[in-house]
Amino acid sequence: MALLEYLCAVVAVLVTYFVVVSRRINNHWKKRGIPGPEPVPFFGNLLPVLMRRKTMSDFYKEMYDNYPNEPLVGYYHFMVPILMIRDKGLVDRVFIKDFQCFTDRFGAPDIVDDPSNANLFVLGGNAWRTIRAKFTPMFTTGKLKAMHPNINAIADRFIDRLSEKLTDPVDLVKEAGVFAIETTSSCAFGIEPGAVDSETNEFGRNCLNVQPQNIFLFLRMSLLFIVPKFSGLIRLNVVSKKMASYFLGMIKDVLQHRRASGTSRQDLVQQMIVLQEKGEIEVEPQEVEEGVDDKSAYMKIEPTDDLIAGQALAFLLAGFDTTKYSLACMLLELAMHPEEQEIAREEVRKMNDLHGVDADSLKSMEYLEACMKEGLRLHSPLNSLVRICTKTCSLNGHTVNPGDKVFISIDGIHLDPSNYGEPEKFKPSRWLDDENRPQSGTYLAWGYGPRTCIGMRFASLILKSALAKILLKYRLSLAEPVKMPLAVNPMAIFFNFPSDKIFLKVEKV
């Protein structure tokens, strides 16, 4: 009996302590005069998301819309205060002008001893800056041109697969996924496109399952974001240990095979081998990336197999699902807007007659580029951008201290009528009007500032190649009504990945 009373007393003390601490934390923004939704103990403002009544995208967008006149809004990710930035001027401050105060994304330490986390997505500080500078030359104009014939060949395979499905509705996400696997495996891993099958091949199956959007990934990513030091201590990764072990081992095997056989290909793996051998990748002076080449901040980091494997794994994580869903959503919008589809097709046809579909001609296809940008505005793969303060600064009169976390709702910015006229409509022409082009800090599909997606130009080339090839051969239309906006996977913590299949009719032009 005495033991039971003792246990009850301990529980009562712990509950009381927990409630007191929760209330103190939950008053964080109120004390600083920053508005925001009322939190509940422990769960903060995430209870509707955890109960699957809302997606993270819906939660962010709703919070953005509920405070139309506020430049800053405070909310709680479990028991961690987060600052939402709504004002585009403050977006510029955080991501560009005061970038030195917000360099980190996850608050990861300057360590590179864990290959699955030693990548540009997770690392911060000087480790991120050093690695970014070493790997940026892989994506210069010359390097992309050299890789484009391979990309074109994979796009042709995509076209051939569609030709076999002219009588039935096409599962767009599935077919775009095959294209994404083949481009990623070939350009980043050096695997021949024909060697990959998403259903029967181990590599293809693992690509589909490398980051399953479920509650376990949701909690893992939450821990990485809100308690980065603890996550580092327990070696918490953005992917499961099983998947990390498979892909890291496979990449190292590819590296060893290339060295032993002396074979060479125009892909990212080959450039990584050059980086190991020479310590740098040759690049034209005019192609050095601005804002990153600050050698005073560099660390001494050797391009080991572990480091290179970590970057290759990051390219897979950043490139596979995002390419798949981005391409599917762009094709969906073109199918829903036949007039815009025809304008894009005519532009592609004219350029193809003159020069063919190569890297240079794609660069000249302004309307196709506008279709891609507009598709990404309406269907951004990411739902938010996050940064962690690394140096004390002031935002709108409020002090932001090291460790404070800030984020931006991409959908909120992209669908704000003050940023885009008729924001819900697919209007590629908005990107061609010099007088009414979107303002700085309002287009965030690839990120913003020095931490913009390092593979942006590479991914753009892949997407435009596929779009151009498809438009030349096929006319797209809806196979069945589609409810917009598309439903999003509720467990996709940082992403806007559709939860339903998308079916289109494909017919020869």
N, C-alpha and C positions, 0 to 999 in steps of 0.2 A: 504493500500500500504506500509506504514511504517513497519507494522508487517511482511509482506512478505519479505521486504528487510532485516529486522532483522533476520528472520529465515534463509534466504539464507546466511547471514554473519556467523551465528552460524554453519550452515552446512559446509561452506567453511573452517572455523577454525578447526572444528572437523576432516574433511577430511585431511587437511594439517597436523594436529597433528598426525593423524593415519598413514599417509604416512611416516612422519619423524621417528616415533617410529618403524614402520615396517622396514624401511631401516637400522636403527641402530641395531635392533635385527638381521636382515638378514645378517649383516656383522660380526656377532659374531665369526664364525669359520674362516672367511677370515682373520680377525685381529690376530687370534691365529696361523695362518699358517697351518690350518688343511683343506685338500681338501674336496670337496663335491659338489653335484648338486646345481645349482642355484635355489633359492626359489622365490616364488611370494608373494606379500603382503598378510598377514593374513593366507592364506592357506599353506604357507611354501612349502613343496614338496609333499603335499597330494592331489593336485588337480586331477591328473589322477586316484587316488583311489576313490575319492568322485564322480567323473564322471563315475566310474565303467569301466574305460578303463584298469585298472590293479587291481589285488587283493593286499592285504598287503603282502602276501607271495611273489608275483611276484616283488613288489616294493623293498622289502628287498633283495631278491636274486639278482635282477638286479643291485642294488647299490653295493652289495658285489662284484659282478663280474666285475663291471666297474672300480674298483680301485684295481687291482690285486697285486700291489706292495706297497700298503699303509697299515700300521698297524692300522690306525685310519681314520675314515671318519665322517664328520659332516653333519647332515641334520636337517630339521625343521618339527616338528609335529605341524601343524598350526604355532603359533608364539613362540614355545618353542624349543630351540636348543637341539638336541639329539646327543650323540656321539656313533657311531658304532665302535665296536671292531672287527677287522678281524684277528689279530695275535693270534695264539693259546697260545703263551707264555703270552700275556696280558690277555687272558681268564683265565689262571691259576692265574694270579696276582689278578684280580678283584674278582673271585669266590672262591679262596682258600687262597692264601698267604696274600693278603691284604683284606680279607673278612671283617675285623673290620671297614674298610673304606666304605664298600658297603653292609651293612647289610639289607637295606630296599628294598622293591619291589615297593611300591606305595607311600612311604613317609607318610604313615598314622601315626598319633600320637600314643603315648603309652596309648591308652584308650580302654576299653573293654565294654563300656556301650551301644553299639549298637550291638545286637546279630547277625544281618545279616552281619555286617562287622568285628566283633570281631573274626576273624579266621586266620589261619596260612597263607592263601593266601594273605590277605590284610595287616595285622598288621606288624609293624616293631619294631626295637629296643628291649628293655628289655621285652616288652609285648610278642612279638613273641618268644623270647628266652625262657621265662618262660612257655608259653603254649606249645611250641614244646617239652620241656623237660617232661611236665606232660603227653602228649599224645603219645610220641614216644613208650613207653612200650607196647602199644596196638598192635604193629606190629612186635614183636619179633618172633623168630622161633617157640617157644612153643605155643604162642597165635595163630599163623597162622595154625599150625598143628591141633589145636583144632577146628578151623573154617572150615578146608578143607572138612570134610564129607558133610557139608552143601553145600559148593561150588560144590562138585562132584555131589550131587543130582540135583542141578540146571543145571549143564552141561548135565546130563542124560536127563532132560526135554528138553533141547535144541536139543539133538540127536533125541528124540522121535518126536519133531515137524518136523525135517528135513525128517524123515521117511515117513511123510504124503505128501511130496512134491517131490517124486522121479520122477514123470512123467512130471513135469513142471519146468521151470527155477526158481531158488530161488532168491528172493529179499534179497540179502545178508545183506545190511544195516538194513533193517527192522527186519530180524530174529536176527541179532547180537544185535539190540536195545532191543528186548524182553529179551534176555539173560542178557544184561547190567542192565536193569530195575530190573529183578528178583534178580540178585546178589547184587545190591546196596540196594534194599529194604529189602532183607533178612539179609545181613551181617551188614549193617550200621543202618537200621531202625527197625530191628526186625519184619518185616512183612513177613508172610508166602508166599513163592513164588507163590503158586496157587491162592492167593487172588489178584494178580495183573494182569490186562489186559490193554495193552497200548491203546486200543480203547474204552473200555466200563467202565473202572475203573477210578475214579477221580485222584487217585495217579498216575496211568500210564499216563493219559493225561497230567497232570501237569509236569511230568518228561520230556515229549516230548517238553513242551513249557516253561520250566523254564528259558532258555536262548536262545530265538529265535535270530538267527544271522541276524539282520537287522540294518538299519541305526540308530535306537534309541539306541540299545546296543553299536554300534560303537561309538556314541557320548558320551554315559554314561561312557564307559571304557576309552575313551580319556580324559574326564574331571578328572576321578579318577587318571589318570597317570600324566597329565600335571599340574593340580591345586589341589593337594590332600587336602590342608588346606581348600580351598573354598568348595570342595566336602564334607568334614567333617562337615562344618558349615550347609550346606543345607541337610545333611543326605542322600547324594547320595549313592546308594547301587549297588552292582554288579548284583543284580536281582531286578525286580520290587517289589514295596511294596506289591502288591497283592500276588505274588508268595512267597515272604519272609514270609508274615503273614500265608499263608497256611502251608508251610513246618515247620516253627518254632512251630506253634500251634500243628501240628500233632506229632512232635518229643516230645514235652512236654507231650502230652496225653499218648504217649508210655511210657515215664519215670514214670508218675503217675500210670499207669496201672500196671507196673512191681512192683512198691513199694507196691501198695495196694493188689495185688494178690499173691505176693511172688514168682512169676514165675521167672525162670532163663534160659537163653540160651547162647550158645557159639557165641556171636556176639559183635559188637562194643558198642551197647547200654548197654549191661550188664557190660562191662569194664568201661564205663563212670559212671555207678551207683556205682561201686566199688571205682572209683576215688573220687566220692562225699563223700562216707562213710568213707574212710580211708585216704583221702588226697593224695594218691599216688597209683600207680599200681605196684604190686610186679614184680620184674624183676631180672634175674640172673646178677651178676656183669659183666660178659663178654659180656652182650648184651646192656650195656649202650652206647648210641650213642656218638661217638667222636665229639668234636667240639661244642656240645650243652650244655654239663653238666658243665657249668661255673656258679656255684651257687652265686658267688659274684655279678653277673649281674641280678639275679632274682628279680622279683617284688612279692609283696603279692597279689595273685589273687585267689579268691575263685572259685571253680568249681561249679558255680550256674547252675540252669536249663537253663538260658539264654545263658551262655557261652557254655555249652554242646550242646545245640540246634544249636548254631552258628557253632560249629565244624562239627556236623552231616550234616548241610546244605552244608558246604564246601566240605565234602566228596562226597555228591551227585553231586555238580557242577564239582568237579575235576574228578569224576569217571564215570558218566553216558555216556556223549558224547564221551569222550576220549576212554573208553573201547569199545563202539559200533564201532567207526570208525577204531580204531586200529585193532580189531579182523577182521573186514571186509576186511581191506587192507592186513593183513597177509594171510588170506585165498585166496584173489585174487592173491597174488604173488605166492602162492603154486600152484594154479590152472594154472597159466601161466608158471610154471616151474615144469613139471611133474617128472623130474629126481630128483630134490631136494625134492619134495613131497614124492617120494618113499623112499628115504634115511631116511627122518624123520619118515615115517610110520614104516619102519623096526625097527628103534631104539625104537619107542614106543611099538611095538608089543613084542619085546624081553623083555623089562622092565616089561610090563604088564604080560607076562607069568611067570616071576620070582616073582614079588612083587605086581602086580596090579597097578592101577594109584592112588598113594597117594602122599602126600607132599614130602616124602623122595625120591620116585622113580622119580618124576618130577625133583627134584634137580639134579638127575644123568643123565638126558637126555640132553647131551651137544649139540647135533645137533638141537634138538627142541629149546633149548635156543638160539642157533645161528640164527635160522630162525626168532625167535621173535625179536632179536636185529636188524637183518638186515631189517625186516619189519618196525620197528620203525625208523631206520635210513632213509629209503626211504620215509616213510610216518609219520613223527613225528607229533603227534597231535598239538603241539605248533609250531608256526613259528618263535618265538623269545623268548629270555630271557631278562628281564629288571631289572636294579638295579639303585638305587639312592644313590649318594655319601653322606655319613654321617660324614666324616672326611677328611680334606684336605690331598691330596696325589698327587703323580706325576705318569703319564703314558707316557712312551716314551718321556720324557722331557717336557711334557705339564702338567701344574697344573690343577687338577680337584678339584673343590670346593664343599662344602656341598650344596646339592640341585641339583647339576648337574646330568643329567640323561644319563645312558649308556645302550646300548643294543647290543645283538648279534643275527645275522641271523642264525637260526638253519639250515635251508636248505642250506645257503651259506657254513657253516662249513661242513655239512654232504655230500655235493655234490662237494666239492673242490678236484680236482685231486691230489693236494699236500697232502691231508689228507687220501684219499682212492683211490686206483687203480681202474680204471673203475668204477667211483662212481655211474653211472646211472644203473649199473647191480645189480641184486639180487644175491649175492654171500655169502651165510651163511658160507662158508668155511673160509672166511677172519677172522672170530672170533675164529677159531680153530688153527690158525697158530701162535704159540708163538713168532716167530721171526718177524712177520709182523702185529701183533695186532695193532689196532688203538691207536694213541698216546694220552697222557693226554690232555684234553681240546678239543677233537675232537668228542666226543659222548655226545650229550646233550638232548637226547629224554626225560629223566626224570628230567631235570634240571642239576645243577652242584654245588658241594660244600655243605656247611651246610644247604642251603635251597633246597637241592634236595627233590623231592616229598616225603613226609613222608609216603605215601601209596604205594611206589614203589614196595616193596616186595609183598604186598597184591595184587596189580594189576597184577604183573607178575604171581602170582600163579593162579589168575582167568584166565588170557589169556592162560597160558600153559595148564591148566586143560581143557579148551574148545578145544584147538588145538589137544591135545592128544586124547580126546574122539572122535572127528570128524575123525581124521586120522585112528583110529582103525576101524571105521565102514564104512567110505565113501571115494570114490575117487572123486576129484574135477576137473572140467574142465570149460572152458569158454562157456557160453551160447550164447554169441555174442561178436564181436570184441570190445576191450577196448582200447581207446586212452590214451596213457601215455605221460607225467604225467597226473594224474587225475585232472580234472577241480575243482577248489576250490571255495567255497562260497565267493563272493567278499566282503561281509560285516562281515566276520569272522576276527575281528581285530587281535586277538592273536592266531588264530587256523588255521589248515590246513584241515578243514572238507570238504570232497568231496561234490560237488553240484549236481552230477548226481547219479542215481541208479546204482547198480552193480549187475548183474545177473550171476549166476553160475549154471552149471549142477551138480547134486549130484547123484552118483550111488553107490550101495553097493559094497564093496570090495570083 
